[in-house]
Amino acid sequence: MAKEFKLPALGEGVDSGDVVGVGVKAGDKVAKGQSLLEVETNKAVMDVPAPEDAVISSVAVKAGDKVKPGQVVVSYEPSAGAAKATAPTPAQAPAKSPAPAASSAAPAAPAPASTPSAPSAAAPALSVSFAAADPASSGRIVPASPSVRKFARELGVNLAAVRATGPQGRVLESDVKNHVKQVMASGGTASAAAPPPLPDFSKWGQVERTPLKGVRKATA
């Protein structure tokens, strides 16, 4: 008699997940512990193992489906011989043992190892800057830490309009606060920094949009 395999608990506080891969189909023989499908949650991607040796009768989910613990994902017929049918035979692994004979002639090849030194001389030096350009400042670089930039965005302040008092012209959090106080005292409004427009990516090839999910969605 066919049995139904329900999705087990995915973890504490996790009430659903997305199927990112299905490794079996109807008619497949699986061994206990063999992965049936992969489910992605906000925390990780995990394998869902087979509960016992079995023959798959039907698969109720596909890649891209959202599943919840307790949902039926696979129907199967228990089979004691399924593990033997799917387990690889030990004779298959040693079949490639003659390969080391070819490696005995390989020690003569280390000579080209010195060639990578030539391209390294022509490698351009990388210049790294932690200051980002403010889109509303006509290309002027506004030095500020990520935390200060976040603070300014939350208040709707354009960093280009803030008087910097930090070392080397860096905008500090106190500068942003003082700027807001001055604007409010004068009865005006702080100028908001508009996000830079994205380029037209279609110029470089086909563009495909996919929604964020799982770990990436939680991170964003």
PLY file of the C-alpha trace (Angstrom):
ply
format ascii 1.0
element vertex 220
property float x
property float y
property float z
element edge 219
property int vertex1
property int vertex2
end_header
0.00 0.00 0.00
1.30 3.43 -0.96
2.34 5.73 1.84
2.39 9.51 1.91
5.54 11.32 2.98
4.83 14.69 4.57
7.33 17.51 4.80
8.90 17.50 8.28
9.49 20.58 10.43
11.95 22.95 8.76
13.26 24.53 11.92
12.19 26.71 14.80
10.12 29.65 13.64
10.10 28.48 10.00
6.57 27.92 8.72
7.26 27.51 4.99
9.94 27.11 2.35
10.53 27.09 -1.41
11.31 23.94 -3.37
14.56 24.59 -5.25
15.11 21.08 -6.56
13.43 17.68 -6.83
15.78 14.73 -7.08
13.29 11.91 -7.73
10.41 11.04 -10.03
7.71 8.41 -10.20
9.20 4.93 -10.52
12.57 5.76 -8.93
13.94 3.51 -6.23
15.45 5.28 -3.25
17.34 4.24 -0.18
16.66 5.41 3.35
18.30 8.79 3.88
18.60 9.57 0.16
17.67 13.16 -0.71
14.19 13.51 -2.19
14.12 17.28 -2.66
15.81 20.49 -1.58
13.89 23.16 0.31
15.13 26.72 0.83
14.03 28.69 3.88
15.03 32.09 5.24
17.90 30.39 7.03
19.35 27.75 4.71
18.86 25.23 1.93
18.22 21.75 3.33
17.82 18.26 1.92
14.67 16.29 2.71
15.72 12.62 3.08
13.69 9.51 2.32
12.25 7.93 5.48
12.92 4.35 4.31
13.83 2.19 1.32
11.06 2.72 -1.19
9.83 3.04 -4.76
8.43 6.47 -5.59
4.78 6.36 -6.70
4.25 10.07 -7.35
5.76 13.47 -6.60
3.32 16.17 -5.50
5.64 19.19 -5.75
7.98 20.78 -8.28
10.77 23.35 -8.24
9.43 26.78 -7.38
6.53 25.57 -5.23
6.07 26.92 -1.72
5.62 24.12 0.82
4.74 23.94 4.50
5.54 21.35 7.19
2.93 18.58 7.16
2.24 18.93 3.44
2.38 15.74 1.36
5.33 15.96 -1.03
5.85 12.33 -2.13
3.89 9.08 -2.27
5.86 5.84 -2.18
5.71 2.06 -1.85
7.99 0.61 0.84
10.60 -1.69 -0.68
13.30 -3.56 1.21
15.31 -4.04 -1.99
15.34 -0.40 -3.03
18.55 0.34 -1.16
20.41 -2.45 -2.94
19.09 -1.33 -6.31
20.28 2.26 -5.90
23.54 1.70 -4.03
26.60 1.93 -6.34
28.66 -1.21 -6.65
32.14 -1.06 -5.09
33.65 -2.34 -8.34
32.85 0.94 -10.11
35.24 3.04 -8.02
38.49 1.09 -8.62
37.78 0.93 -12.38
39.92 4.04 -12.92
42.93 2.74 -10.97
45.22 2.62 -14.09
45.17 6.47 -14.11
48.25 6.83 -11.84
50.37 5.17 -14.54
49.87 8.21 -16.76
50.79 10.57 -13.94
54.27 9.00 -13.69
55.26 10.79 -16.89
53.86 14.13 -15.72
56.84 15.38 -13.58
58.49 16.72 -16.76
55.84 19.50 -17.03
56.74 21.87 -14.10
58.89 24.05 -16.42
56.06 26.48 -17.43
55.49 27.32 -13.75
57.73 30.39 -14.06
55.70 31.98 -16.90
52.98 33.64 -14.75
55.62 36.07 -13.44
55.62 38.00 -16.73
51.93 39.04 -16.77
52.14 40.13 -13.12
54.43 43.01 -14.07
51.84 44.38 -16.47
48.92 44.02 -14.04
47.37 47.45 -13.35
47.40 48.71 -9.79
43.99 48.74 -8.16
42.76 51.91 -6.54
40.15 51.47 -3.81
38.12 54.35 -2.44
35.57 54.08 0.36
33.90 57.38 -0.54
30.84 57.21 -2.77
29.67 59.84 -5.23
26.51 61.68 -4.30
24.18 61.70 -7.33
22.92 65.20 -6.56
26.35 66.77 -6.12
27.40 66.98 -9.80
29.89 64.17 -9.44
31.59 65.55 -6.30
32.82 62.89 -3.92
31.27 63.14 -0.46
33.37 61.19 2.08
31.22 59.57 4.74
30.97 56.25 6.53
28.18 53.76 5.62
26.45 54.42 8.96
26.39 58.17 8.31
25.02 57.62 4.79
22.27 55.42 6.20
21.47 58.01 8.85
21.29 60.75 6.19
19.00 58.67 3.97
16.63 58.05 6.86
16.38 61.81 7.47
16.19 62.63 3.75
19.39 64.68 3.83
21.60 65.28 0.80
25.18 64.83 2.03
26.43 67.29 -0.58
24.60 70.08 1.28
26.10 69.17 4.68
29.07 71.10 6.06
31.73 68.50 6.91
33.87 68.85 10.03
35.53 65.44 10.05
39.15 64.71 9.06
39.89 65.23 5.36
36.41 66.64 4.77
34.54 63.59 6.02
30.88 64.10 6.95
30.12 63.01 10.51
26.80 62.04 12.06
26.94 65.22 14.15
27.28 67.23 10.92
24.05 65.72 9.59
22.25 66.52 12.85
23.50 70.10 12.83
22.43 70.49 9.20
18.90 69.30 9.99
18.70 71.67 12.98
19.77 74.61 10.84
17.26 73.78 8.12
14.44 73.39 10.63
15.39 76.64 12.37
15.27 78.50 9.06
11.86 77.04 8.25
13.11 75.14 5.19
13.27 71.44 4.32
16.32 69.27 3.97
17.20 68.38 0.40
16.80 64.65 -0.13
19.38 62.71 -2.08
17.62 60.90 -4.91
18.82 57.34 -5.61
20.96 57.09 -8.75
19.11 55.72 -11.78
20.00 52.21 -12.86
21.58 51.78 -16.30
19.80 50.07 -19.17
21.11 46.52 -18.64
19.47 45.31 -21.87
22.34 46.94 -23.78
24.60 44.09 -22.64
22.25 41.18 -23.29
18.98 39.60 -22.30
17.60 40.64 -18.91
15.70 38.24 -16.67
13.96 39.39 -13.49
13.41 36.91 -10.68
11.91 37.66 -7.24
14.11 37.42 -4.16
13.38 34.49 -1.89
14.77 32.53 1.00
18.07 33.72 2.45
18.51 36.49 -0.14
15.08 37.97 0.60
15.75 37.94 4.35
19.15 39.57 3.80
17.69 42.32 1.60
0 1
1 2
2 3
3 4
4 5
5 6
6 7
7 8
8 9
9 10
10 11
11 12
12 13
13 14
14 15
15 16
16 17
17 18
18 19
19 20
20 21
21 22
22 23
23 24
24 25
25 26
26 27
27 28
28 29
29 30
30 31
31 32
32 33
33 34
34 35
35 36
36 37
37 38
38 39
39 40
40 41
41 42
42 43
43 44
44 45
45 46
46 47
47 48
48 49
49 50
50 51
51 52
52 53
53 54
54 55
55 56
56 57
57 58
58 59
59 60
60 61
61 62
62 63
63 64
64 65
65 66
66 67
67 68
68 69
69 70
70 71
71 72
72 73
73 74
74 75
75 76
76 77
77 78
78 79
79 80
80 81
81 82
82 83
83 84
84 85
85 86
86 87
87 88
88 89
89 90
90 91
91 92
92 93
93 94
94 95
95 96
96 97
97 98
98 99
99 100
100 101
101 102
102 103
103 104
104 105
105 106
106 107
107 108
108 109
109 110
110 111
111 112
112 113
113 114
114 115
115 116
116 117
117 118
118 119
119 120
120 121
121 122
122 123
123 124
124 125
125 126
126 127
127 128
128 129
129 130
130 131
131 132
132 133
133 134
134 135
135 136
136 137
137 138
138 139
139 140
140 141
141 142
142 143
143 144
144 145
145 146
146 147
147 148
148 149
149 150
150 151
151 152
152 153
153 154
154 155
155 156
156 157
157 158
158 159
159 160
160 161
161 162
162 163
163 164
164 165
165 166
166 167
167 168
168 169
169 170
170 171
171 172
172 173
173 174
174 175
175 176
176 177
177 178
178 179
179 180
180 181
181 182
182 183
183 184
184 185
185 186
186 187
187 188
188 189
189 190
190 191
191 192
192 193
193 194
194 195
195 196
196 197
197 198
198 199
199 200
200 201
201 202
202 203
203 204
204 205
205 206
206 207
207 208
208 209
209 210
210 211
211 212
212 213
213 214
214 215
215 216
216 217
217 218
218 219
